[in-house]
Each structure stands twice: as C-alpha cells, then as structure tokens.
C-alpha cells in the first residue's frame, strides 16, 4: 500500500524566534515557521502560503510545535519526541524553525526514518532563534548523522540555489533562507519542484 503524501512541519516554541527583529513575545512568535501564519510581510512570515502550495499538490500538511519552557521572554523550546511518534505516516518532515536541543534517541529516530526511504528538509535562519546559532545548532544534531553541515545564517551556506531554479525567486518565503533536504541515501533532496510553485 502506497503511503499517503503527508508533510509534517516542526515549528519552534512560542517566543523562541526573532533574534534579529523581535522586541516582544508576540514578535518572537511571529518570526517562526508557522503554516497557519497568513501574513504577507517580508521576512519570516506567511508560511501558510507555502502550506497551501503543498496542499494544492495533493499533500496533507500538519504542524507540531516545540513546547515553550518559559512563561514569557525568550524560549529555546522542549524537543518533540519523534521516537514516540508514528513517523511512518509522513513522507517528509520539515524542520522549519526548531530551536530545541534534541536527545540522541530522537536523533536516532529521525535517522532511521530517513534511512528507511523517507525525507527530511531543514530550513535555517538566524531569526528563527533567539541567537545566531539556535536554529542551525538544533538542525546540526540531525545533520551530523549524514555528514552535512548547517552553517549559521550569516550570508554563508553550504548549499545555495540559483535565481533560475525558481519561478518566483524574489518571493518573500525565499528571502535569506537556504533549504537543505535529505533523502534515504544521505544525498541532498531537490525540493525545487515544491518551491517552484510559489
């Protein structure tokens, strides 16, 4: 039986974003990858449009958020227990604005998931965290298992796309974001067909 086309987005905890721009808790949350955010502002806003593009391609899109470990102010987030979730229903897991420190058991669960033939996409941006390194460090825990490096968002990336790869290269969702994906063989996953619909 063929697996349903389902994509799971992992969002950072409330108040874990906004390193470069946020001055309050609302703005810290606004800077996270949230598939329910319909904002059209430039920068890390409006991820609902990306979710809608995926849905138009026949994907079921879900989101789970890291829990905030503080009641106000900056939060790093509590990791999602991937090892206790049914990941088999997902075709792809998108680590969008995760900031938590994940356990080796959780990292192993994601590694097994990818090596069994499923995919993961990692998207990093300094504004996803409360410090330059929050988001890339959270991703790096997983990427180490595949020999890949998520560089800190400071204008330098291990993998870049060219303008001609996208129908709308100036779309706000692509501004300052360099996606890196994984397939079961550990090779980079080409997500251009999905992003090209933006």
N, C-alpha and C positions, 0 to 999 in steps of 0.2 A: 504494500500500500504506500502510495506516494505521500510524503509529508506535506502538510498544509503550508502555504507561504506565509509565515508569521515572523515578524521582526520585533524584538524586544529592545527597547531603549532603556539604558540605565542613566538616571539623572542624579546629579549631586544633591546633597541635603539642602534644605532651605537655609539660606544665609551663608552658603559655602562659596559663593561666587563673587564677582565684582571687584577683583583686586585692583584693576586699573581705573575703574569708573565709579564704583558704588560708594555712597556716603551714608547709607542707612540700610536696615534689614530688607526693606522692600526692593531696593535696587540690587542688593546682593542676590536675592532670589531671581530677579529679572534676568540676570546675566547667565543663567543656567540653560542647558539644552532641555527645553520642555516642549513636548509635542502638542501641548494644549495652549501654548503661547501664540496668539494671533497678531501680535504687534508687527507693525511694518517699519519700525525704527531700524536704523543702520546698526550693524554690530551683531552681538549675540542675542537676537530677538527673533520672534516669528518662526519658530521651528514647527509650528502647526502646518505651515505651507509645505514643508518637507514631508511631514506625515501624510498630508493629503495627496502629494505626488506619488508616494509609495502606495497608498490605498488605491489610487487610480490605476496602478499597475497590477492590482489584484492582491496586494499584501494586507494581512491583518496586522495592525500596528498597536503595540501595547507599551506601557511605560511603568517602570518601578523606580522609586526614589530612595536614595540612601536616607536613613533617618538622621535628624539633627540631634546631636548630643548636648546641645546648649539651648536655653530658652530664648536667648537674644544674642545679638552680636555674631561675630564670625564663628562658623561651624566647619569642622572638617568632614563630619559625617560618619555614620556607622556602616560598615560594609554590608552589601547584600549577600546573604548566604546561598550562593549559587549551588553549592554542593547538596543542598536540601531541596532544590527546585527541580521541576520536571523540564529540563532544557531540551529534551528530545522533540518537543512540540515546536521549537523555534528553528527557523532556517538560518537566521543571523541574529547575533546580539551586538548592539551598538553601544559602545562605551562613549557617551557623549560628553558629559561634564562631571564624571565621577571624581571624587576627591579623597575617598576613604583609603585607609591602609588595609589591604586585604590579607587574609591568613593564607599560609601555604596550602591548606586544604581547599580553599576557594579557588586559588590559582590553579591547582591541580584539576579541579572540576572543569574549569574553562579549557585547560589544555586538552583534557580528554575529549571534551565536546568538539573542539576544533579538529583534533587528530582523527576523530571518527567520521569526518566529512562535512561538518557544518562550518559556518563562518563567523568571524568577529570583525568589527570595524572599530577603530579607535580614532577619536577626534579630540585634539587637544588645543587649548587656547589659554593664555595666562588669565584672562578674565573669567574662566570657568572656576578658578580657585580664589583663595584669599592671599596667595603669594605666587611668585613666578613659577615655583616648582610643584605646587599642589597637584594640578591636573596631570602633568607629564609623569610625575613620580607614581601616581596611582595607576596610570597605564603601564608604566615600565615594569611593574611587578609581574604582569601577564606577558609582556613582550619579551622579557628575558628568556622565557621558555622557548622562544622561536628565533633567538639571535637577532632581534630587531631593537632599534633604539628610538625612543620618542624624545626628540630634542625639546628643550624648553622653548616656549614661544617667545622668541626674541628676534624674529625675522630670519631664522635659520632652520631648515627642515632636512630630514634625511630623505624625504620623498616629496617631490613637487609635481604639480600638474601645469601644463602649458595652457595659455589662453584658448587655443584651438580645440581643447578637449571638451569644452562646454558650450552649449547653445547660448547660455546667458552668463558669461564669465564675470560680469560685474554684479551679479545677483548678491544681495546683502548676506545671504547664508554662506557664501564662499569667502567673504572678506576676512582675511587673516587666518583662515582655517586650512590646515593641510591634513586630509584624511589618509590614514594608513589602515589597510584591511589585511586579514589573514585568511588563508584557505587551509584545508587539511594538510597540504604538503608544506606548509610554512611559507609559501610564496606570497607576495603581495596580491591582494584581491583587487581587481579592477571594478570600482564602483561607479565608473564614468557613466554607464547606461542609466543608472538611477539618478545621478546628479544632473545628467543632461536634460532631464525633463523639467528642471527648474527654470 
